[in-house]
Amino acid sequence: MTDDCLVVFCTCPSDTVAAEVATALIEQNLAACVTRIPGAKSWYRWQGHLEKDEEVLLLIKTTRGRFAELEAAVRRLHPYEVPEVIAIAVAAGSAAYLQWVRDSTEA
């Protein structure tokens, strides 16, 4: 079964914030792995204005069963008023890796 595993996207304003979020998610077993990708450039509309920011993208590997707690943790830790927390279901993947994600995120 692969559809219980998710990849969650979350952008952070700095590497410091990204490291804090990643560490907390791993320590709380809410994520099996968090990959930090610096240098993301985001253009978006916020409060009627076009914004352009350099951000750090987090790719968070977790399960559907841990998503609500993960989202709540990101909201607590993140400085943005509305942090990006977007989950994509894993359609296919290495069976051993996906099992590791499940095992690593057990409560």
C-alpha positions in Angstrom: 0.0 0.0 0.0 1.5 3.3 -1.0 -1.4 5.8 -0.7 -0.9 6.2 3.1 2.5 7.8 2.5 2.7 11.6 1.7 5.3 14.1 0.6 4.5 17.5 2.2 5.8 20.8 0.8 6.6 23.6 3.2 8.6 26.8 2.5 10.5 28.6 5.2 12.0 32.1 5.2 15.4 31.0 6.3 17.7 28.0 6.8 17.4 28.6 10.6 13.6 28.2 10.6 13.8 25.3 8.2 16.3 23.5 10.5 14.1 24.1 13.5 11.0 22.8 11.8 12.8 19.8 10.3 14.4 18.9 13.7 11.1 19.1 15.6 9.2 17.0 13.1 11.8 14.3 13.2 12.1 14.4 17.0 8.3 14.1 17.4 8.1 11.1 14.9 5.9 13.2 12.6 8.2 12.8 9.7 10.6 10.0 8.7 12.8 12.4 6.6 12.9 16.1 5.9 14.9 17.3 2.9 15.9 21.0 3.0 16.4 22.6 -0.4 17.8 26.2 -0.1 17.6 28.8 -2.8 13.9 28.4 -3.7 12.5 31.7 -5.2 8.9 32.3 -4.6 6.6 34.8 -6.3 3.1 35.1 -4.7 0.3 37.6 -3.9 0.0 38.4 -0.3 -2.6 41.0 1.0 -3.0 42.4 -2.4 0.7 42.9 -3.2 3.1 40.9 -5.4 5.9 39.4 -3.2 9.2 37.8 -4.2 11.2 36.0 -1.6 14.1 33.6 -1.4 13.0 30.6 0.7 14.1 27.2 1.8 11.8 24.4 0.6 11.2 21.4 2.9 10.2 18.0 1.4 8.7 16.1 4.3 8.0 12.4 4.1 5.3 11.2 6.4 2.0 9.3 6.5 -1.6 10.3 6.1 -2.2 9.3 9.8 0.4 11.8 11.0 -0.6 14.7 8.7 -2.9 16.6 11.1 -0.3 16.6 13.9 2.4 17.5 11.5 0.4 20.5 10.2 -0.3 21.6 13.7 3.4 21.4 14.6 4.3 23.5 11.5 1.7 26.1 12.4 3.2 26.4 15.9 6.8 26.6 14.8 6.5 28.6 11.6 6.7 32.4 11.6 4.4 32.9 8.6 0.8 33.8 9.3 -0.2 31.2 6.7 2.6 28.6 6.2 2.6 26.4 3.2 1.6 22.9 4.1 0.7 21.0 1.0 0.6 17.2 0.9 0.9 15.0 -2.2 0.0 11.3 -1.9 2.8 8.9 -3.0 1.4 6.9 -5.9 4.4 4.5 -6.2 7.7 4.0 -4.5 10.2 1.5 -3.2 8.3 -0.8 -0.9 11.2 -0.9 1.6 11.5 2.9 1.7 7.7 3.4 2.2 7.7 0.8 5.0 10.6 2.7 6.6 8.5 5.9 6.4 5.6 4.1 8.1 7.9 2.6 10.8 9.6 5.9 11.5 6.4 7.9 12.0 4.6 5.5 14.4 3.4 7.3 17.4 
